């Protein structure tokens, strides 16, 4: 395993000595705007290999993406609070590049912008943790591959807690569960999970306890969730998160949690603004909106499953085979 200090030495003066340049993220309304400080981001200078003459030592070419990230170290420190957090973030970025090599084919401007958006929200990009992702998309208009930030379910919950939510959660409702939703002046949900065969999923709900102690919830049927999916660019693609075969239906849970967020009171905390901005940015991505244009297709990304998800996936496949034999 590579030591983080080897990957990003604190005393590295080859890039860190330069003034921060390129993209610095600042809020504008609900979105996050990329503001050029010294002009457009350009490729980092390559280090030419040394001559093969006697006594010469070959120099490994500099990684241009690493160089660009190191040039943003001051901004990362600003967003994440400490140099140690900035180094941890840079290590997470390099791990993402290893997990999704296609990201290296993205334009450098979109790549740095997407990663800086993660930092602005105080989240670490990682396909394993699920806080947020930076994904490669093929832009049909320009013909280029663009990197795009996307919030994960865990990242949404993290930002909700930072915004002052006491507790929150989501559940998928299945046909054989005992479920009742009461509206009116005393709204509530009663949900009793079936102990054996839960049947097929029929909906999902999210709930949150706010600072005053009041509880807010949002239930959506399968039909309502699929209306949201139909508006999502990734929902139409067989390589997107909706088509991952996830036995836990995380996209259902994420969708209903985002709808719940519309019912929550506005937080006066700084992190409350981050929570709203993250949802706004994610909606723009899902609908193929203004961030990188509507004509785009997601490129296959290898997401890693946890052991629990793998077990659930095997159980779901066995259950499907058992029912097909009947």
BALOBA-1460 file (C-alpha; in Angstrom, 3 decimals):
// residues 326
<rec num="1" residu="x" x="0.000" y="0.000" z="0.000"/>
<rec num="2" residu="x" x="1.331" y="3.414" z="-0.934"/>
<rec num="3" residu="x" x="2.039" y="5.711" z="1.973"/>
<rec num="4" residu="x" x="0.047" y="8.917" z="1.656"/>
<rec num="5" residu="x" x="3.184" y="10.899" z="2.461"/>
<rec num="6" residu="x" x="4.882" y="9.223" z="-0.495"/>
<rec num="7" residu="x" x="1.949" y="10.065" z="-2.779"/>
<rec num="8" residu="x" x="1.573" y="13.632" z="-1.535"/>
<rec num="9" residu="x" x="4.692" y="14.730" z="0.401"/>
<rec num="10" residu="x" x="3.966" y="17.713" z="2.622"/>
<rec num="11" residu="x" x="7.204" y="19.296" z="1.573"/>
<rec num="12" residu="x" x="6.708" y="18.807" z="-2.167"/>
<rec num="13" residu="x" x="7.900" y="22.071" z="-3.679"/>
<rec num="14" residu="x" x="7.620" y="21.029" z="-7.311"/>
<rec num="15" residu="x" x="4.002" y="22.158" z="-7.442"/>
<rec num="16" residu="x" x="2.924" y="23.370" z="-4.015"/>
<rec num="17" residu="x" x="5.276" y="26.325" z="-4.190"/>
<rec num="18" residu="x" x="3.166" y="27.914" z="-6.899"/>
<rec num="19" residu="x" x="0.277" y="30.161" z="-5.976"/>
<rec num="20" residu="x" x="-3.103" y="28.310" z="-6.098"/>
<rec num="21" residu="x" x="-4.476" y="28.608" z="-9.592"/>
<rec num="22" residu="x" x="-7.247" y="27.212" z="-11.720"/>
<rec num="23" residu="x" x="-10.626" y="26.536" z="-10.164"/>
<rec num="24" residu="x" x="-11.630" y="27.843" z="-6.747"/>
<rec num="25" residu="x" x="-15.156" y="26.856" z="-5.733"/>
<rec num="26" residu="x" x="-17.474" y="29.563" z="-4.397"/>
<rec num="27" residu="x" x="-21.238" y="29.345" z="-3.802"/>
<rec num="28" residu="x" x="-23.625" y="31.129" z="-6.133"/>
<rec num="29" residu="x" x="-27.236" y="30.605" z="-5.139"/>
<rec num="30" residu="x" x="-27.828" y="26.913" z="-4.732"/>
<rec num="31" residu="x" x="-25.188" y="25.843" z="-7.236"/>
<rec num="32" residu="x" x="-21.437" y="25.757" z="-6.922"/>
<rec num="33" residu="x" x="-19.626" y="27.952" z="-9.381"/>
<rec num="34" residu="x" x="-16.173" y="27.340" z="-10.751"/>
<rec num="35" residu="x" x="-14.320" y="30.648" z="-10.718"/>
<rec num="36" residu="x" x="-11.060" y="30.885" z="-12.696"/>
<rec num="37" residu="x" x="-8.400" y="32.622" z="-10.654"/>
<rec num="38" residu="x" x="-5.534" y="32.812" z="-13.105"/>
<rec num="39" residu="x" x="-7.325" y="31.870" z="-16.295"/>
<rec num="40" residu="x" x="-8.200" y="28.486" z="-17.702"/>
<rec num="41" residu="x" x="-6.666" y="25.341" z="-16.304"/>
<rec num="42" residu="x" x="-3.950" y="24.040" z="-18.562"/>
<rec num="43" residu="x" x="-2.065" y="20.807" z="-18.544"/>
<rec num="44" residu="x" x="0.700" y="20.698" z="-16.000"/>
<rec num="45" residu="x" x="4.170" y="20.888" z="-17.555"/>
<rec num="46" residu="x" x="5.702" y="17.539" z="-18.311"/>
<rec num="47" residu="x" x="9.117" y="16.661" z="-17.019"/>
<rec num="48" residu="x" x="11.271" y="15.518" z="-19.914"/>
<rec num="49" residu="x" x="13.266" y="12.379" z="-19.272"/>
<rec num="50" residu="x" x="16.948" y="12.920" z="-18.719"/>
<rec num="51" residu="x" x="19.474" y="12.204" z="-21.434"/>
<rec num="52" residu="x" x="20.832" y="8.699" z="-21.705"/>
<rec num="53" residu="x" x="24.354" y="10.057" z="-21.646"/>
<rec num="54" residu="x" x="26.801" y="8.682" z="-19.148"/>
<rec num="55" residu="x" x="25.862" y="9.439" z="-15.547"/>
<rec num="56" residu="x" x="22.387" y="10.760" z="-16.396"/>
<rec num="57" residu="x" x="19.472" y="9.617" z="-14.221"/>
<rec num="58" residu="x" x="16.063" y="9.039" z="-15.828"/>
<rec num="59" residu="x" x="13.334" y="11.270" z="-14.380"/>
<rec num="60" residu="x" x="9.808" y="9.890" z="-14.177"/>
<rec num="61" residu="x" x="7.316" y="12.170" z="-15.994"/>
<rec num="62" residu="x" x="5.099" y="14.122" z="-13.611"/>
<rec num="63" residu="x" x="1.467" y="13.025" z="-13.313"/>
<rec num="64" residu="x" x="-0.417" y="16.029" z="-14.757"/>
<rec num="65" residu="x" x="-3.577" y="15.360" z="-12.728"/>
<rec num="66" residu="x" x="-1.623" y="15.033" z="-9.501"/>
<rec num="67" residu="x" x="0.175" y="18.275" z="-10.327"/>
<rec num="68" residu="x" x="-3.112" y="20.095" z="-10.895"/>
<rec num="69" residu="x" x="-4.531" y="18.769" z="-7.640"/>
<rec num="70" residu="x" x="-1.428" y="19.792" z="-5.720"/>
<rec num="71" residu="x" x="-1.829" y="23.294" z="-7.144"/>
<rec num="72" residu="x" x="-5.213" y="23.429" z="-5.407"/>
<rec num="73" residu="x" x="-3.841" y="22.354" z="-2.012"/>
<rec num="74" residu="x" x="-4.425" y="25.767" z="-0.420"/>
<rec num="75" residu="x" x="-8.071" y="25.742" z="-1.547"/>
<rec num="76" residu="x" x="-8.503" y="22.188" z="-0.253"/>
<rec num="77" residu="x" x="-7.076" y="23.248" z="3.105"/>
<rec num="78" residu="x" x="-9.607" y="26.085" z="3.094"/>
<rec num="79" residu="x" x="-12.550" y="23.780" z="2.402"/>
<rec num="80" residu="x" x="-11.539" y="20.866" z="4.631"/>
<rec num="81" residu="x" x="-10.095" y="22.757" z="7.602"/>
<rec num="82" residu="x" x="-6.697" y="21.138" z="8.073"/>
<rec num="83" residu="x" x="-3.734" y="20.100" z="5.960"/>
<rec num="84" residu="x" x="-4.199" y="16.522" z="7.166"/>
<rec num="85" residu="x" x="-7.750" y="16.495" z="5.777"/>
<rec num="86" residu="x" x="-6.483" y="17.969" z="2.516"/>
<rec num="87" residu="x" x="-3.922" y="15.167" z="2.233"/>
<rec num="88" residu="x" x="-6.590" y="12.579" z="3.005"/>
<rec num="89" residu="x" x="-8.779" y="14.082" z="0.274"/>
<rec num="90" residu="x" x="-5.950" y="13.960" z="-2.271"/>
<rec num="91" residu="x" x="-5.340" y="10.317" z="-1.394"/>
<rec num="92" residu="x" x="-9.055" y="9.610" z="-1.902"/>
<rec num="93" residu="x" x="-8.910" y="11.313" z="-5.308"/>
<rec num="94" residu="x" x="-5.970" y="9.189" z="-6.431"/>
<rec num="95" residu="x" x="-7.798" y="6.064" z="-5.249"/>
<rec num="96" residu="x" x="-10.814" y="7.089" z="-7.359"/>
<rec num="97" residu="x" x="-8.548" y="7.499" z="-10.388"/>
<rec num="98" residu="x" x="-7.197" y="3.993" z="-9.808"/>
<rec num="99" residu="x" x="-10.698" y="2.527" z="-9.435"/>
<rec num="100" residu="x" x="-12.044" y="4.336" z="-12.526"/>
<rec num="101" residu="x" x="-9.147" y="4.740" z="-15.014"/>
<rec num="102" residu="x" x="-11.561" y="6.289" z="-17.543"/>
<rec num="103" residu="x" x="-11.496" y="9.456" z="-15.425"/>
<rec num="104" residu="x" x="-7.994" y="10.165" z="-16.735"/>
<rec num="105" residu="x" x="-9.503" y="10.642" z="-20.186"/>
<rec num="106" residu="x" x="-11.773" y="13.436" z="-18.941"/>
<rec num="107" residu="x" x="-10.929" y="17.060" z="-19.648"/>
<rec num="108" residu="x" x="-8.745" y="18.387" z="-16.865"/>
<rec num="109" residu="x" x="-11.038" y="21.352" z="-16.246"/>
<rec num="110" residu="x" x="-14.100" y="19.150" z="-15.629"/>
<rec num="111" residu="x" x="-12.090" y="16.681" z="-13.553"/>
<rec num="112" residu="x" x="-10.615" y="19.250" z="-11.168"/>
<rec num="113" residu="x" x="-13.943" y="21.096" z="-11.004"/>
<rec num="114" residu="x" x="-15.825" y="17.921" z="-10.000"/>
<rec num="115" residu="x" x="-13.301" y="16.980" z="-7.321"/>
<rec num="116" residu="x" x="-13.253" y="20.534" z="-5.948"/>
<rec num="117" residu="x" x="-17.044" y="20.394" z="-5.701"/>
<rec num="118" residu="x" x="-16.657" y="17.340" z="-3.444"/>
<rec num="119" residu="x" x="-14.198" y="19.264" z="-1.290"/>
<rec num="120" residu="x" x="-16.489" y="22.313" z="-1.101"/>
<rec num="121" residu="x" x="-19.153" y="20.059" z="0.436"/>
<rec num="122" residu="x" x="-16.659" y="18.461" z="2.826"/>
<rec num="123" residu="x" x="-17.085" y="15.006" z="1.265"/>
<rec num="124" residu="x" x="-14.482" y="12.501" z="0.111"/>
<rec num="125" residu="x" x="-14.960" y="10.896" z="-3.322"/>
<rec num="126" residu="x" x="-14.943" y="7.138" z="-3.012"/>
<rec num="127" residu="x" x="-16.869" y="4.411" z="-4.852"/>
<rec num="128" residu="x" x="-16.665" y="2.204" z="-1.746"/>
<rec num="129" residu="x" x="-17.848" y="4.574" z="1.001"/>
<rec num="130" residu="x" x="-20.637" y="5.979" z="-1.169"/>
<rec num="131" residu="x" x="-20.398" y="9.574" z="0.116"/>
<rec num="132" residu="x" x="-20.008" y="11.026" z="-3.360"/>
<rec num="133" residu="x" x="-18.655" y="10.082" z="-6.759"/>
<rec num="134" residu="x" x="-16.874" y="11.643" z="-9.697"/>
<rec num="135" residu="x" x="-18.047" y="9.834" z="-12.826"/>
<rec num="136" residu="x" x="-16.981" y="10.020" z="-16.483"/>
<rec num="137" residu="x" x="-19.641" y="11.023" z="-18.997"/>
<rec num="138" residu="x" x="-19.406" y="11.174" z="-22.783"/>
<rec num="139" residu="x" x="-20.684" y="14.564" z="-23.930"/>
<rec num="140" residu="x" x="-22.572" y="14.127" z="-27.214"/>
<rec num="141" residu="x" x="-22.159" y="17.759" z="-28.199"/>
<rec num="142" residu="x" x="-18.435" y="18.197" z="-27.816"/>
<rec num="143" residu="x" x="-17.384" y="14.582" z="-28.257"/>
<rec num="144" residu="x" x="-15.287" y="14.899" z="-25.096"/>
<rec num="145" residu="x" x="-15.367" y="12.889" z="-21.895"/>
<rec num="146" residu="x" x="-16.347" y="15.058" z="-18.937"/>
<rec num="147" residu="x" x="-16.081" y="14.332" z="-15.223"/>
<rec num="148" residu="x" x="-19.181" y="14.983" z="-13.135"/>
<rec num="149" residu="x" x="-19.802" y="15.173" z="-9.404"/>
<rec num="150" residu="x" x="-22.652" y="13.070" z="-8.017"/>
<rec num="151" residu="x" x="-23.785" y="12.822" z="-4.395"/>
<rec num="152" residu="x" x="-24.311" y="9.403" z="-2.836"/>
<rec num="153" residu="x" x="-27.002" y="8.287" z="-0.387"/>
<rec num="154" residu="x" x="-24.549" y="8.253" z="2.510"/>
<rec num="155" residu="x" x="-23.291" y="11.683" z="1.537"/>
<rec num="156" residu="x" x="-26.830" y="13.078" z="1.666"/>
<rec num="157" residu="x" x="-27.335" y="11.670" z="5.165"/>
<rec num="158" residu="x" x="-23.968" y="13.042" z="6.279"/>
<rec num="159" residu="x" x="-24.870" y="16.547" z="5.099"/>
<rec num="160" residu="x" x="-28.332" y="16.263" z="6.688"/>
<rec num="161" residu="x" x="-26.800" y="15.515" z="10.095"/>
<rec num="162" residu="x" x="-24.363" y="18.382" z="9.703"/>
<rec num="163" residu="x" x="-27.295" y="20.669" z="8.891"/>
<rec num="164" residu="x" x="-28.882" y="19.942" z="12.276"/>
<rec num="165" residu="x" x="-31.123" y="16.929" z="11.636"/>
<rec num="166" residu="x" x="-31.275" y="14.824" z="14.830"/>
<rec num="167" residu="x" x="-31.903" y="11.522" z="13.108"/>
<rec num="168" residu="x" x="-33.073" y="10.291" z="9.711"/>
<rec num="169" residu="x" x="-33.469" y="7.158" z="7.672"/>
<rec num="170" residu="x" x="-35.119" y="5.404" z="4.748"/>
<rec num="171" residu="x" x="-36.910" y="2.099" z="4.237"/>
<rec num="172" residu="x" x="-38.130" y="0.097" z="1.259"/>
<rec num="173" residu="x" x="-41.695" y="-1.260" z="1.578"/>
<rec num="174" residu="x" x="-42.461" y="-4.723" z="0.198"/>
<rec num="175" residu="x" x="-45.782" y="-6.264" z="-0.817"/>
<rec num="176" residu="x" x="-45.956" y="-8.681" z="2.137"/>
<rec num="177" residu="x" x="-45.009" y="-6.078" z="4.760"/>
<rec num="178" residu="x" x="-47.725" y="-4.586" z="6.956"/>
<rec num="179" residu="x" x="-47.699" y="-0.921" z="6.003"/>
<rec num="180" residu="x" x="-50.041" y="2.000" z="6.690"/>
<rec num="181" residu="x" x="-49.619" y="5.691" z="5.985"/>
<rec num="182" residu="x" x="-51.844" y="8.080" z="7.932"/>
<rec num="183" residu="x" x="-52.252" y="11.660" z="6.741"/>
<rec num="184" residu="x" x="-54.388" y="14.481" z="8.139"/>
<rec num="185" residu="x" x="-53.613" y="16.426" z="11.328"/>
<rec num="186" residu="x" x="-51.653" y="13.552" z="12.923"/>
<rec num="187" residu="x" x="-49.620" y="12.091" z="10.074"/>
<rec num="188" residu="x" x="-47.600" y="8.965" z="10.762"/>
<rec num="189" residu="x" x="-46.339" y="5.737" z="9.230"/>
<rec num="190" residu="x" x="-46.746" y="2.232" z="10.635"/>
<rec num="191" residu="x" x="-44.479" y="-0.364" z="9.068"/>
<rec num="192" residu="x" x="-44.045" y="-3.970" z="10.164"/>
<rec num="193" residu="x" x="-41.514" y="-5.977" z="8.184"/>
<rec num="194" residu="x" x="-42.525" y="-9.450" z="6.954"/>
<rec num="195" residu="x" x="-40.306" y="-12.018" z="8.639"/>
<rec num="196" residu="x" x="-39.999" y="-14.459" z="5.728"/>
<rec num="197" residu="x" x="-40.899" y="-13.739" z="2.099"/>
<rec num="198" residu="x" x="-41.359" y="-9.967" z="1.815"/>
<rec num="199" residu="x" x="-42.480" y="-10.113" z="-1.802"/>
<rec num="200" residu="x" x="-41.675" y="-7.469" z="-4.399"/>
<rec num="201" residu="x" x="-40.890" y="-3.827" z="-3.529"/>
<rec num="202" residu="x" x="-43.910" y="-1.504" z="-3.800"/>
<rec num="203" residu="x" x="-42.524" y="1.777" z="-2.480"/>
<rec num="204" residu="x" x="-40.119" y="3.527" z="-0.131"/>
<rec num="205" residu="x" x="-40.197" y="6.236" z="2.505"/>
<rec num="206" residu="x" x="-37.800" y="8.569" z="4.277"/>
<rec num="207" residu="x" x="-38.148" y="10.209" z="7.673"/>
<rec num="208" residu="x" x="-36.260" y="12.771" z="9.722"/>
<rec num="209" residu="x" x="-36.403" y="14.194" z="13.225"/>
<rec num="210" residu="x" x="-35.674" y="17.928" z="13.122"/>
<rec num="211" residu="x" x="-34.147" y="20.114" z="15.834"/>
<rec num="212" residu="x" x="-37.529" y="20.851" z="17.473"/>
<rec num="213" residu="x" x="-38.192" y="17.130" z="17.934"/>
<rec num="214" residu="x" x="-40.909" y="16.990" z="15.275"/>
<rec num="215" residu="x" x="-40.772" y="14.165" z="12.741"/>
<rec num="216" residu="x" x="-41.242" y="14.613" z="9.007"/>
<rec num="217" residu="x" x="-41.710" y="11.785" z="6.510"/>
<rec num="218" residu="x" x="-42.265" y="11.217" z="2.804"/>
<rec num="219" residu="x" x="-43.658" y="8.031" z="1.255"/>
<rec num="220" residu="x" x="-43.537" y="7.309" z="-2.477"/>
<rec num="221" residu="x" x="-45.048" y="4.401" z="-4.376"/>
<rec num="222" residu="x" x="-43.059" y="2.454" z="-6.957"/>
<rec num="223" residu="x" x="-44.959" y="4.302" z="-9.697"/>
<rec num="224" residu="x" x="-44.009" y="7.697" z="-8.224"/>
<rec num="225" residu="x" x="-40.357" y="6.668" z="-7.883"/>
<rec num="226" residu="x" x="-40.273" y="5.494" z="-11.499"/>
<rec num="227" residu="x" x="-41.608" y="8.875" z="-12.631"/>
<rec num="228" residu="x" x="-38.463" y="10.391" z="-11.082"/>
<rec num="229" residu="x" x="-36.372" y="7.690" z="-12.733"/>
<rec num="230" residu="x" x="-37.922" y="8.545" z="-16.112"/>
<rec num="231" residu="x" x="-36.640" y="12.125" z="-15.747"/>
<rec num="232" residu="x" x="-33.148" y="10.899" z="-14.921"/>
<rec num="233" residu="x" x="-30.586" y="10.597" z="-17.710"/>
<rec num="234" residu="x" x="-28.923" y="7.669" z="-15.907"/>
<rec num="235" residu="x" x="-32.319" y="5.990" z="-15.507"/>
<rec num="236" residu="x" x="-32.482" y="5.505" z="-19.274"/>
<rec num="237" residu="x" x="-29.039" y="3.916" z="-19.441"/>
<rec num="238" residu="x" x="-28.329" y="0.232" z="-18.770"/>
<rec num="239" residu="x" x="-24.966" y="1.168" z="-17.215"/>
<rec num="240" residu="x" x="-26.266" y="3.740" z="-14.749"/>
<rec num="241" residu="x" x="-26.914" y="3.363" z="-11.010"/>
<rec num="242" residu="x" x="-30.604" y="2.555" z="-11.614"/>
<rec num="243" residu="x" x="-29.606" y="-0.537" z="-13.612"/>
<rec num="244" residu="x" x="-26.977" y="-1.888" z="-11.216"/>
<rec num="245" residu="x" x="-29.204" y="-4.731" z="-9.948"/>
<rec num="246" residu="x" x="-28.875" y="-3.407" z="-6.393"/>
<rec num="247" residu="x" x="-30.867" y="-5.722" z="-4.073"/>
<rec num="248" residu="x" x="-31.166" y="-2.970" z="-1.446"/>
<rec num="249" residu="x" x="-32.731" y="-0.472" z="-3.886"/>
<rec num="250" residu="x" x="-30.455" y="2.381" z="-2.835"/>
<rec num="251" residu="x" x="-31.597" y="4.576" z="-5.721"/>
<rec num="252" residu="x" x="-35.173" y="4.255" z="-4.466"/>
<rec num="253" residu="x" x="-34.038" y="5.289" z="-0.992"/>
<rec num="254" residu="x" x="-31.924" y="8.157" z="-2.283"/>
<rec num="255" residu="x" x="-34.803" y="9.411" z="-4.447"/>
<rec num="256" residu="x" x="-37.323" y="9.503" z="-1.606"/>
<rec num="257" residu="x" x="-34.768" y="11.090" z="0.748"/>
<rec num="258" residu="x" x="-34.226" y="13.925" z="-1.745"/>
<rec num="259" residu="x" x="-37.987" y="14.463" z="-1.912"/>
<rec num="260" residu="x" x="-38.138" y="14.544" z="1.889"/>
<rec num="261" residu="x" x="-35.508" y="17.303" z="1.877"/>
<rec num="262" residu="x" x="-38.055" y="19.622" z="0.242"/>
<rec num="263" residu="x" x="-40.232" y="19.310" z="3.357"/>
<rec num="264" residu="x" x="-37.499" y="20.088" z="5.883"/>
<rec num="265" residu="x" x="-37.194" y="23.576" z="7.395"/>
<rec num="266" residu="x" x="-34.356" y="25.754" z="6.129"/>
<rec num="267" residu="x" x="-31.300" y="25.491" z="8.350"/>
<rec num="268" residu="x" x="-29.406" y="28.606" z="9.379"/>
<rec num="269" residu="x" x="-26.201" y="26.589" z="9.613"/>
<rec num="270" residu="x" x="-23.556" y="26.794" z="6.884"/>
<rec num="271" residu="x" x="-23.894" y="23.051" z="6.370"/>
<rec num="272" residu="x" x="-27.617" y="23.532" z="5.756"/>
<rec num="273" residu="x" x="-26.696" y="25.456" z="2.612"/>
<rec num="274" residu="x" x="-24.320" y="22.655" z="1.612"/>
<rec num="275" residu="x" x="-27.135" y="20.112" z="1.974"/>
<rec num="276" residu="x" x="-29.369" y="22.143" z="-0.366"/>
<rec num="277" residu="x" x="-26.523" y="22.741" z="-2.834"/>
<rec num="278" residu="x" x="-25.673" y="19.037" z="-2.989"/>
<rec num="279" residu="x" x="-29.266" y="18.125" z="-3.851"/>
<rec num="280" residu="x" x="-29.455" y="20.902" z="-6.445"/>
<rec num="281" residu="x" x="-26.249" y="19.738" z="-8.113"/>
<rec num="282" residu="x" x="-27.358" y="16.092" z="-8.056"/>
<rec num="283" residu="x" x="-30.722" y="16.961" z="-9.609"/>
<rec num="284" residu="x" x="-28.958" y="18.804" z="-12.420"/>
<rec num="285" residu="x" x="-26.828" y="15.724" z="-13.110"/>
<rec num="286" residu="x" x="-29.759" y="13.302" z="-12.914"/>
<rec num="287" residu="x" x="-31.802" y="15.325" z="-15.392"/>
<rec num="288" residu="x" x="-28.885" y="15.998" z="-17.714"/>
<rec num="289" residu="x" x="-29.161" y="19.684" z="-16.904"/>
<rec num="290" residu="x" x="-26.980" y="22.727" z="-17.256"/>
<rec num="291" residu="x" x="-23.840" y="21.393" z="-15.583"/>
<rec num="292" residu="x" x="-22.460" y="19.541" z="-18.612"/>
<rec num="293" residu="x" x="-25.322" y="19.560" z="-21.085"/>
<rec num="294" residu="x" x="-28.210" y="17.201" z="-21.858"/>
<rec num="295" residu="x" x="-26.552" y="15.080" z="-24.542"/>
<rec num="296" residu="x" x="-24.430" y="12.819" z="-22.437"/>
<rec num="297" residu="x" x="-24.165" y="9.134" z="-21.636"/>
<rec num="298" residu="x" x="-22.694" y="7.558" z="-18.537"/>
<rec num="299" residu="x" x="-19.610" y="5.432" z="-19.069"/>
<rec num="300" residu="x" x="-19.370" y="2.056" z="-17.387"/>
<rec num="301" residu="x" x="-17.975" y="2.466" z="-13.856"/>
<rec num="302" residu="x" x="-16.948" y="-0.481" z="-11.643"/>
<rec num="303" residu="x" x="-18.742" y="0.130" z="-8.328"/>
<rec num="304" residu="x" x="-17.649" y="-2.129" z="-5.502"/>
<rec num="305" residu="x" x="-20.265" y="-3.959" z="-3.439"/>
<rec num="306" residu="x" x="-19.966" y="-4.460" z="0.299"/>
<rec num="307" residu="x" x="-20.047" y="-8.037" z="1.606"/>
<rec num="308" residu="x" x="-23.613" y="-7.525" z="2.896"/>
<rec num="309" residu="x" x="-24.762" y="-6.336" z="-0.533"/>
<rec num="310" residu="x" x="-23.109" y="-9.334" z="-2.202"/>
<rec num="311" residu="x" x="-24.911" y="-11.708" z="0.193"/>
<rec num="312" residu="x" x="-28.241" y="-9.958" z="-0.466"/>
<rec num="313" residu="x" x="-27.589" y="-10.145" z="-4.210"/>
<rec num="314" residu="x" x="-27.003" y="-13.923" z="-4.047"/>
<rec num="315" residu="x" x="-30.162" y="-14.377" z="-1.951"/>
<rec num="316" residu="x" x="-32.197" y="-12.342" z="-4.431"/>
<rec num="317" residu="x" x="-30.941" y="-14.423" z="-7.378"/>
<rec num="318" residu="x" x="-31.732" y="-17.708" z="-5.574"/>
<rec num="319" residu="x" x="-35.205" y="-16.427" z="-4.705"/>
<rec num="320" residu="x" x="-35.801" y="-15.498" z="-8.348"/>
<rec num="321" residu="x" x="-34.682" y="-18.954" z="-9.513"/>
<rec num="322" residu="x" x="-36.931" y="-20.644" z="-6.932"/>
<rec num="323" residu="x" x="-40.010" y="-18.688" z="-8.070"/>
<rec num="324" residu="x" x="-39.279" y="-19.313" z="-11.776"/>
<rec num="325" residu="x" x="-39.342" y="-23.108" z="-11.158"/>
<rec num="326" residu="x" x="-42.844" y="-22.961" z="-9.676"/>
